[in-house]
């Protein structure tokens, strides 16, 4: 009923050598990672300031918001740092 046609296996090896704009793209990804880290740092610092001020003034809902910003900044920094490793690890785990 079903007829399977076997084809030659397809292989992919990522390689940016000779690709037009590869150096610029790599530099832009580096800039994006730097912006992500700056944003994470800003979130941690702003969150710490909000938490400190709100805690001392008795505004517990704003203190919670400050803690959220600190946690979000820390998680953002972790993700920004792990992203290249995670992408490479997942690509290699998929059968490369």
LUMKOLDREN-491149 format. One record per residue (C-alpha): residue number from 1; residue in three letters; x, y, z negated. Coordinates in steps of 0.5 Angstrom, whole numbers, always signed. Each point is the difference from the previous one (the first is absolute). Layout:
N
<NUM, Ala, <X, Y, Z>>
...
This chain:
96
<1, Unk, <+0, +0, +0>>
<2, Unk, <+5, +5, -2>>
<3, Unk, <+7, +0, +4>>
<4, Unk, <+6, +4, -4>>
<5, Unk, <+5, +3, +5>>
<6, Unk, <+7, +0, -3>>
<7, Unk, <+4, +6, +1>>
<8, Unk, <+7, +2, -1>>
<9, Unk, <+1, +3, -7>>
<10, Unk, <+0, +7, -1>>
<11, Unk, <+6, +3, -4>>
<12, Unk, <+1, +7, -2>>
<13, Unk, <+6, +3, -3>>
<14, Unk, <-1, +7, -3>>
<15, Unk, <+6, +5, +3>>
<16, Unk, <+0, +7, +1>>
<17, Unk, <+7, +0, +4>>
<18, Unk, <-1, +4, +6>>
<19, Unk, <-7, +2, -1>>
<20, Unk, <-1, +8, +1>>
<21, Unk, <-1, +4, -6>>
<22, Unk, <+1, -6, -5>>
<23, Unk, <+5, +4, -4>>
<24, Unk, <-5, +6, +0>>
<25, Unk, <-5, -5, -3>>
<26, Unk, <+4, -3, -5>>
<27, Unk, <+2, +7, -2>>
<28, Unk, <-7, +2, -1>>
<29, Unk, <-2, -6, -4>>
<30, Unk, <+6, +2, -4>>
<31, Unk, <-3, +6, -1>>
<32, Unk, <-7, -3, -1>>
<33, Unk, <+3, -4, -6>>
<34, Unk, <+3, +6, -3>>
<35, Unk, <-7, +4, +0>>
<36, Unk, <-3, -6, -3>>
<37, Unk, <+5, +0, -6>>
<38, Unk, <-1, +8, -1>>
<39, Unk, <-7, -1, +0>>
<40, Unk, <+1, -5, -5>>
<41, Unk, <+4, +4, -4>>
<42, Unk, <-4, +6, +0>>
<43, Unk, <-6, -5, -2>>
<44, Unk, <+4, -2, -6>>
<45, Unk, <+2, +7, -2>>
<46, Unk, <-7, +3, +1>>
<47, Unk, <-3, -6, -4>>
<48, Unk, <+4, +1, -6>>
<49, Unk, <-1, +7, +0>>
<50, Unk, <-8, -1, +0>>
<51, Unk, <+1, -6, -5>>
<52, Unk, <+4, +4, -5>>
<53, Unk, <-4, +7, +1>>
<54, Unk, <-7, -4, +0>>
<55, Unk, <+2, -5, -6>>
<56, Unk, <+2, +6, -4>>
<57, Unk, <-6, +4, +1>>
<58, Unk, <-5, -6, -1>>
<59, Unk, <-2, -1, +7>>
<60, Unk, <+0, -7, +0>>
<61, Unk, <-3, -1, +7>>
<62, Unk, <+5, +5, +3>>
<63, Unk, <+6, -4, -4>>
<64, Unk, <-3, -7, +4>>
<65, Unk, <+1, +4, +6>>
<66, Unk, <+7, +2, -1>>
<67, Unk, <+1, -8, -2>>
<68, Unk, <-3, -2, +7>>
<69, Unk, <+5, +5, +3>>
<70, Unk, <+6, -2, -3>>
<71, Unk, <-2, -8, +1>>
<72, Unk, <-2, +2, +8>>
<73, Unk, <+7, +3, +1>>
<74, Unk, <+4, -5, -3>>
<75, Unk, <-4, -5, +4>>
<76, Unk, <+1, +4, +6>>
<77, Unk, <+8, +0, -1>>
<78, Unk, <+0, -8, -1>>
<79, Unk, <-4, +0, +7>>
<80, Unk, <+4, +4, +3>>
<81, Unk, <+6, -3, -2>>
<82, Unk, <-2, -7, +1>>
<83, Unk, <-4, +1, +7>>
<84, Unk, <+6, -1, +5>>
<85, Unk, <+2, -7, -4>>
<86, Unk, <-7, -2, +0>>
<87, Unk, <-1, +1, +7>>
<88, Unk, <+7, -4, +2>>
<89, Unk, <-2, -5, -5>>
<90, Unk, <-7, -1, +3>>
<91, Unk, <+3, +0, +7>>
<92, Unk, <+5, -5, -2>>
<93, Unk, <-5, -5, -4>>
<94, Unk, <-5, +0, +6>>
<95, Unk, <+5, -4, +4>>
<96, Unk, <+6, +4, +2>>
